[in-house]
């Protein structure tokens, strides 16, 4: 028996030695597809981020910077974007990047058959309708738009769009079907064992875009410092914890209740990183009770937001009542304003609005990586002090999505994934509720401001729009924004670097000490 | 014999049809739109509607069922909504992973539990009986996910003898793969042995009280001959049935074990599919589980005469 166990240990050790220089990270669910921006979810985006790159990408501050492009220019009328390509970029198959490749990719993305998630934004009638993509010379691409758009570059950089990654035409088989992503990123496609893991190999010929030696969002220094990345599919939080403690996993998102344990452990380290996602109470402004702005404001004023955020985020979050993220370049002094915590004022607002104790239901889910349920519990207790009759309805996530989509809710304790441009974040909440029941706020002025933010490219003028929008939001309170999402990850002590950015694993400039 | 098998299979058809209809309807009554989940939170209503049309979800439910049932009869279980994979190969490959664990675990549990149960009955009310029954009761009371985690933490984390997570198929690497199967199998063996010990003990006790056992003893046969040659054969029937039921249950229901030990088996596929509202995969999994349940119990019935000659398979 002893011999058998010893040989088992030896075999296990041999297996681990073979992959010792990979960085191993957990994914809560399997990849949906390897086709960038086609069949995706958050985990898929995390993998694809390492393989493909677009012409441009977001930096840490939410600004769009050149990535495969060396530079880009916009014509005076805002209709033509000219991208000068870097000449040091190679695809994973060794072929150099050319303007023809960019044209081929855009042509493919804009074909309905490709089923690109972002087609609606770039097709006719979209927020950044593309009318033509041409190769001016081997290193210059020109993209023409139907009308000026301030969000064209931002949309191109979105994870949901597969980062509008430029892949080699060899990624597609002779019959037109997608084979595998041959991109230009720091890691290349290796192996996908469905339900088990995805393995990416280091791209030895990778050259980072111009940088200051530091990783910076999707741009900056992007050196692959490990031999490969292994994404293991592990849905169970306890198993992830055991994996990190044993060293089988190098890093993974962990349940926030493990923060104290990981902070104090000698084997592991805690990684906390704020992102541009939002935690909020999404309010149905057409509900009989909640259609009165006074009731909504009273709900906001009943919340001791700092206390609520500290409890719901296990001390990792910071209250932010704005739709604009704290890390955005547009997070101005105006954006910092929020309604005061004032129980008496809340009671007065309720009395003025004629509220008579009608029940208000907050829908919450118990997914471990979002504060939906704890935030709802805290809010319930606080709102009850102001005389609000708040109940909590716990649903599974799929049912919660269904309720929001149909508009059948009063309040949802919701988390919204990062959108780095505030205008794109607004689009999640604002618009015509008759056309899209899932939207939160259909105030005409808010819609007008959002549309203006989609078109206006001048940063100073955009700031004015965003500030005006925030002032209107505080007056109408269509939803109560709590705090920016926080990525809580664990890692072994051997891991060096920052393995997460905007809720995505980001494993370039990350190494594992032997 | 052939007639018996055919008649059993024919008798199973209404069961499978009923299961199919029930599953098909129930999963659609659960709130949650697969098209909306698939397209994510940036999708607009028109996109979701188009996706629903593409997936055939806009058709009336009876029509959807008839299309699906017609395809299944031709061997086409459809494609996964989530990743477009063909359902049948996906379900079969995941079933093989679960089956590896379940068959070995049930075999080991039976080899341990049946003799233990018989001995407990033979030594009724003794310290041995008390110890075995007590142990069995404790074992079957422990939730498998908790037991699995304890084993994982002890053997994987504390002692470092066995892998904490991951999976290697024994078809690709037999020795390496076995290491990954030890803990899930051990968890199942411990739990199921508890059930089987109690069943084997109870059925043996009943037989030991019968007159022919007294007669055998009166003839002067040794206790081991009485126990194993005369009592065991008659007592094993109910335990054998229980083994069949356990096997059938586990083949479609070790999702918790598979989740804790990161085993890509059928149970985990089913749970993931339910969360994603991946209708074709859920239907495929449950249909497959029903079929395997029927087949396992058919095989159990066919093997019954080997243990009890009074039973004839016809």
Interface residues (C-beta under 8 A of the other chain):
Chain A: X5 X8 X9 X11 X12 X15 X29 X30 X31 X32 X33 X39 X40 X41 X117 X120 X160 X193 X194 X195 X196 X197 X232 X233 X234 X235 X236 X238 X239 X242 X243 X245 X246 X248 X249 X395 X396 X397 X398 X399 X401 X402 X403 X405 X416 X417 X428 X435 X436 X437 X438
Chain B: X30 X31 X32 X33 X36 X37 X38 X39 X40 X41 X42 X44 X45 X47 X48 X82 X83 X84 X85 X90 X94 X149 X152 X153 X156 X157 X160 X161 X162 X163 X164 X165 X166 X167 X168 X175 X176 X179 X182 X259 X260 X261 X262 X264 X268 X269 X272 X275 X276 X277
